[in-house]
Structures are given as structure tokens and as C-alpha cells.
Amino acid sequence: MLSTMQDVPLSIAQILRHGSTVYGDAEVVTWTGDGSRRRTYAEVGRRCAALAHALRGLGVTGDQRVGTFMWNTAEHLEAYLAVPAMGAVLHTLNIRLFPEQLVFVANHGADHVIIVDPTVLPLLNPQLQQLSTVRHVIVTGDSTDGVDAPDGVQVHSYEQLIAEQPTEYDWPDVDERSAAAMCYTSGTTGDPKGVVYSHRSIYLHSMQVCMTDGPAMKQGDRALAVVPQFHAMAWGMPYAAFMIGASLIMPDRFLQPEPLAALIAAERPTMAAAVPTIWLGLHQYLEQHPQDISSMREVLIGGSAVPPSLMHIFEEQHGIDVLHAWGMTETSPLGSVARPPAGTEGEQRWRYRYTQGRFPASVQARLVDDDGEVVANDGTSIGELEVRGPWITGSYYGIDAPEKFDDGWLRTGDVGSITPDGYLTLTDRTKDIIKSGGEWISSVDLENAVMGHPDVIEAAVIGVPDAKWDERPLVAVVLREGSDATPESLREFLSDKVAKWQLPENWTVINEVPKTSVGKFDKKRLRSQFHDGGLAVTRL
């Protein structure tokens, strides 16, 4: 028996139509470093129509890929909406990729057009000769100065291009399962892998971002999207904001602590999202240069585990709740969110907040051990996390990777436990967990413990070879300026926080933990530095 319900596609065009009319007075604010550019959602809607007409004129007539090489700006939001709404495919290019990875990603995705911010032209120009499918480069702003385009590639000014176009567009009814956008993984192992999101998956994911068991974005919010739009679709914030009528605040290229603090004080966001290193840097800046950031009720942190010390700092010193979350490019990225159960208080509430959170109804999860057996969700049994759901990828674009999938489930590479009431605690990545004397040591747990020391800014833990125990942890720490902390004192600090056999003997003090293109600790580079003799290691 079939239902009697109408089969109306869940599409980006519907989000665009709704947001630009019902919430036409909401706004997207782009920070300029000393002020803001403002644009209402109604204006965004008209500019999206003009952009769609312009792209049609450049040969984007079907599902051609339109790449973006941009910071978080109003123009990037317009591309987010217009490109998939017209039936083409948005391809966000990571501006922090190595040049050879950028070339691989743009060619593999077969980008026809690239929209680029003029401030990152020096990163794109040297690669344009190698981009075999690109036929047009559109530079945001009203100038095309600085583009070094090869023969056969036409260059256009974004503002001049859309100024000549109509401001209404007959958005097509696309199949909700067709491609809307694509994003590539950061390529920490091998070539980046492409994930292609459907209209349906983005629509459903946007609804979850607005739900109370998720980030709970709501109408009237002012959402600061620090997480880059090229990183897992800015964690779904742009689409969710347009769907629910929350205003968006875009920091452009001003992601350092000083301009972020000024932006928050000036534009009064109510919520924000970024990786842990952003918030750690902001706190350190505010200690020396106080600013009013009291408008924010909550910050969403994902990308890597949040040190409990950072959660306490933001709540106790800034009055801001840290909302811990887990996800991946492959999961759109929302996988779990750590909202404590109703009625929990005190230490019990904190224990829930320290976890990676509870899975929403649309995300199914299980843990699988080394023998391929599903283990119990009892809060103690450990296994690799596997997930499935309507916004979880079932394959990679144009790449066969059977090792990443298990009978319809995505293998995440994360290791942890799940409680009976559905809360996930990750102990490590499968490639990062340390096996010492036949027992497992969580690098994440050690990092969190070390970062609880008041003199430690950052800490990353890797496993290094050991003749007796096979592997032992090496702790790389970044200390506050003027700190007199030593490896001996740091080890003593850990003595009542981890099991005695887990206490690290190997320590190195470094200036900065290397980061990936999306701001995570790059342990691959740290291991390489160790094996090449580039780290001065103290063994206790």
C-alpha cells in the first residue's frame, strides 16, 4: 500500500526560496577587518538568481561542477545556494591543500568554473595551467586583476557578471537524490576522497542542525561560521541558517584571535562553530586583551576531541557552553552532539558533555571489534565506530575504497565505546591508538590530561617504537611563554590522572603542533619529524 502524501522533492532551491522570502530581513554579515559588509537574505536571493543566469551563460547547463576557492563570505553563501539550486554541483576547494592535492581534486571533480576570492589568487594561479577541465575563472569583487589564466580560460569579475543578469530565476525541480555539492577529505593518507552530497541529504541534515538534540540553531540566532565553508560544508551552518532564518556572520580571512574577538564584540553572535584550536587561541588572546563576548550562549566544537579543561574555561570564565560534537566529511558532518539528558546536574552533567555525544534518530551506529563482531553498547566495550543514515556517504566519488565500508556501514576509523543511552566516547583513531605491552593507550585521553596543566597550550601524543614494550607514548607539548614547566613536572602532574603504566617517558617541547588543512593535529607530520630526527626528545 502506498501513502497518499505528495512527493515534493527536498531541494536546495526550496531552502533558497523559503529563506529569501519568509526570512528576507535576516542578513549575512561579512567581516572586513575593520567593519562589516551587510546583505539581507532577500538581496542574497536576488543575487543568487543573477549568479545562476550568469553561470548558464558560461555553459553550466546541467550537472557541471562549479568550484569555489574562497573564504567564508556572502559571495560564498550565494554560490552555496545558487549552484545546486540551478541543478549544477557545488565543489568547495580547500585553500589549504598542498598544490598537487588541489590539482588532483579540481581535475578529479572536473570543475568547469572556479569562483575565487582575490586574496587567494596567489595560491590558485600557479596551478591553473594544470587544471584540465576549467574553462572560466570568476573573481569576486569588481576586478579581474592578478589572474594568471592560461589560454582557453576566460576570466570574469563576479560583480560585473551578475550586474548584467535578471534577478529572478525559475529554479528547476531536481531529483532530490541528485548531486548538490561535493567536498573532498583532507587527504591525510593518500589522495583526498570525494564525497557527493544529495539535495535530500543536505535538506535532512539542515533540519537536524535546527533540532534541539542537535546544535539547535533557531530563528533570530546570529550564527558565526568560523569553520571554513570548504571544510565539510561549514558543518551545515549556511543551509540551516537560511532554512530557519538565523543570520550568518562570516569572518572572511580574519580567523586569528584578535580580529575574531573584535568581530564577536561588534556583531554579537549568539552561537558559533570551529575546531578546538580556534577557541583555545581566542581564550589566550582574551586573557591579555579583554573583549565583550557575552552575546554567545554556545560554541559548537568538533573536528577533534575537546579538552575538558577548555570546556570549563569557557563556561566558568566566559559564561559560554561548549557543545562537543563528532562528525566527518563523510557524515555531512553531523554525527553526534553532546547535549546532556534532561535533569542531569553537576558532575553527571559534565560527564555527558565530555563525550562526543548522542546520535540523532537518523544516524545509526555500532561498534565492531578486530574480529568483525559487533560489540555491546554497554559503555565499556571498545570497537571501531561504524555508522549509516540518510546523510552518511555510501561510497566515494570515482574511487573504489571497499576497506572503508562494511555491509552498508561506513567504517569511520574512530575507536570508542557507546553507552546504553546512546552516548559515544571516542578513545582514538585506529591509526593513532598506542599498543604498549599488549595493552591499549588512548592518545586522546593523554592529550586531554596534559592539556589540563595551566602552562600547556597544546599537546599531541603519538606512539614511538620501544624495544621492551613495542610502543610507548611520546608527548609533544607547546608551553606558555615564560613557563618553567619541565617534562619531569608535567609527568608528575599526570601521576594521579592516568594509570601508572601509561605515564609517558618520552617528551618534546615544540613551538607549535603541526596542523592539517582543516586545523586538526597532524600526527602524520609529527611522526615523520620524529623518525627524521627533527624532534629533541627527553626520555625520563
Order of alpha helices (4+ residues) and beta strands (2+ residues): alpha-beta-beta-alpha-beta-alpha-beta-alpha-beta-alpha-beta-beta-alpha-beta-beta-alpha-beta-alpha-beta-alpha-beta-alpha-beta-alpha-beta-beta-alpha-beta-beta-beta-beta-beta-beta-beta-beta-beta-alpha-beta-beta-alpha-beta-alpha-beta
